[in-house]
Amino acid sequence: MAIVAVFEMPGMTQAQYEQSADKVAGRPGGVKSPSDWPVAGLISHTSAPTDNGWLVVDVWESAEAFQQFGETIVPILRELGVPDPQPKVYPVFTMVTG
């Protein structure tokens, strides 16, 4: 079952986000397609600045795929100084793609 993972990260900057994307992709330029992720199963990735930090919303094919990715992204975020990067995870009820 697909899941939505929501990271709300107060205090995170655009520069920190871009650094995390570079580390996930393993090269400068960040993540541009699902094939840039170190784990298969990403359906979509969206990021945006908020009034007090950064927001990331991912949709994954399964909770297991996301958990595997979490083993990569959580240490990266901690290394960049993002405090307690714990996402909220929800089962997908409806998904519409273009």
Contacts in CASP RR format, 6 or more apart in sequence:
PFRMAT RR
TARGET T0000
AUTHOR 0000-0000-0000
METHOD contacts of the structure
MODEL  1
MAIVAVFEMPGMTQAQYEQSADKVAGRPGGVKSPSDWPVAGLISHTSAPT
DNGWLVVDVWESAEAFQQFGETIVPILRELGVPDPQPKVYPVFTMVTG
1 62 0 8 1.000
1 63 0 8 1.000
1 91 0 8 1.000
1 92 0 8 1.000
2 43 0 8 1.000
2 59 0 8 1.000
2 60 0 8 1.000
2 61 0 8 1.000
2 62 0 8 1.000
2 91 0 8 1.000
2 92 0 8 1.000
2 95 0 8 1.000
3 59 0 8 1.000
3 60 0 8 1.000
3 62 0 8 1.000
3 63 0 8 1.000
3 66 0 8 1.000
3 89 0 8 1.000
3 90 0 8 1.000
3 91 0 8 1.000
3 92 0 8 1.000
4 57 0 8 1.000
4 58 0 8 1.000
4 59 0 8 1.000
4 89 0 8 1.000
4 90 0 8 1.000
4 91 0 8 1.000
4 92 0 8 1.000
5 56 0 8 1.000
5 57 0 8 1.000
5 58 0 8 1.000
5 59 0 8 1.000
5 60 0 8 1.000
5 66 0 8 1.000
5 87 0 8 1.000
5 88 0 8 1.000
5 89 0 8 1.000
6 55 0 8 1.000
6 56 0 8 1.000
6 57 0 8 1.000
6 87 0 8 1.000
6 88 0 8 1.000
6 89 0 8 1.000
6 90 0 8 1.000
7 54 0 8 1.000
7 55 0 8 1.000
7 56 0 8 1.000
7 57 0 8 1.000
7 58 0 8 1.000
7 85 0 8 1.000
7 87 0 8 1.000
8 50 0 8 1.000
8 55 0 8 1.000
8 88 0 8 1.000
9 53 0 8 1.000
9 54 0 8 1.000
9 55 0 8 1.000
9 56 0 8 1.000
9 77 0 8 1.000
9 82 0 8 1.000
9 85 0 8 1.000
10 50 0 8 1.000
10 52 0 8 1.000
10 53 0 8 1.000
11 52 0 8 1.000
11 53 0 8 1.000
11 54 0 8 1.000
11 82 0 8 1.000
12 53 0 8 1.000
12 54 0 8 1.000
12 82 0 8 1.000
13 53 0 8 1.000
13 54 0 8 1.000
14 49 0 8 1.000
14 54 0 8 1.000
16 54 0 8 1.000
16 80 0 8 1.000
16 81 0 8 1.000
16 82 0 8 1.000
17 47 0 8 1.000
17 54 0 8 1.000
17 56 0 8 1.000
18 29 0 8 1.000
18 30 0 8 1.000
19 80 0 8 1.000
20 73 0 8 1.000
20 76 0 8 1.000
20 77 0 8 1.000
20 80 0 8 1.000
20 82 0 8 1.000
21 29 0 8 1.000
21 30 0 8 1.000
21 31 0 8 1.000
22 28 0 8 1.000
22 29 0 8 1.000
22 30 0 8 1.000
23 76 0 8 1.000
24 30 0 8 1.000
24 31 0 8 1.000
24 36 0 8 1.000
24 37 0 8 1.000
24 38 0 8 1.000
24 72 0 8 1.000
24 73 0 8 1.000
24 76 0 8 1.000
25 31 0 8 1.000
25 32 0 8 1.000
25 36 0 8 1.000
25 37 0 8 1.000
30 36 0 8 1.000
31 37 0 8 1.000
31 45 0 8 1.000
34 41 0 8 1.000
34 42 0 8 1.000
34 43 0 8 1.000
34 45 0 8 1.000
37 45 0 8 1.000
37 69 0 8 1.000
38 69 0 8 1.000
38 72 0 8 1.000
39 65 0 8 1.000
39 68 0 8 1.000
39 69 0 8 1.000
39 72 0 8 1.000
40 65 0 8 1.000
41 60 0 8 1.000
41 61 0 8 1.000
41 62 0 8 1.000
41 65 0 8 1.000
42 58 0 8 1.000
42 59 0 8 1.000
42 60 0 8 1.000
42 61 0 8 1.000
42 65 0 8 1.000
42 69 0 8 1.000
43 58 0 8 1.000
43 59 0 8 1.000
43 60 0 8 1.000
43 61 0 8 1.000
43 95 0 8 1.000
43 97 0 8 1.000
44 58 0 8 1.000
44 59 0 8 1.000
44 97 0 8 1.000
45 56 0 8 1.000
45 57 0 8 1.000
45 58 0 8 1.000
46 56 0 8 1.000
46 57 0 8 1.000
46 58 0 8 1.000
47 54 0 8 1.000
47 55 0 8 1.000
47 56 0 8 1.000
47 57 0 8 1.000
48 54 0 8 1.000
48 55 0 8 1.000
49 55 0 8 1.000
58 66 0 8 1.000
59 92 0 8 1.000
59 95 0 8 1.000
60 66 0 8 1.000
60 69 0 8 1.000
63 89 0 8 1.000
66 89 0 8 1.000
73 85 0 8 1.000
74 85 0 8 1.000
77 85 0 8 1.000
78 85 0 8 1.000
END
